[in-house]
Amino acid sequence: MSGNIDDYFRIGMKVTRKSVKLFSDFYSSDIIVASPLGLRELIEKERPSRSADYLSSIEILIIDQLDVLAMQNWNHLKLIFEHINKIPKQSHDTDFSRVKPWYLDGHAAYLRQSILLSAYETPEIRSLFNKNLLNVSGKQRIQSAWAAAQVPEGIRQASAHFAQLHY
């Protein structure tokens, strides 16, 4: 295999008018890219002093390859959803001029845009869709469907038999 196959990663990015700062602290980051395991480890390490307040202001949530996450530990994802869009316990040097009023009113989960991507659907994914996506504009579930391919006439199917080993 080539490439990075690590399922324990997390990176914060701060975007300014003139630059993008990688590896910024999550409390000052505009973009967080992380695996569920990477976030869970950070949440548990900071408990109870800070309790993942950086997840309180998530506006756009994109989770890709949910089908792969379903084969891993689904509890990581459930723990993260317990912390997303909760009112923070501390200010963490917040610039309050940038805080939107609906966050302080506890309505952030109803205005968060969420995109869940999966090759197929499982009961866990459907439950996540039904219970945790609360946007006031509603939900949209898109499922691609393809017509079955017909086997052209004249193609013979050949069976191959394998001897069964007896022990």
Secondary structure, 3 states (H helix, E strand, C coil): CCCCCCCCCEEEEEECCCCEEECCCHHHCCEEEECHHHHHHHHHHHCCCCCCHHHCCCCEEEECCHHHHHHCCHHHHHHHHHHCCCCCCCCCCCCHHHCCHHHHCCCHHHHCEEEECCCCCCHHHHHHHHHHCCCCCCCCCCCCCCCCCCCCCCCCCCCCCCCCCCC
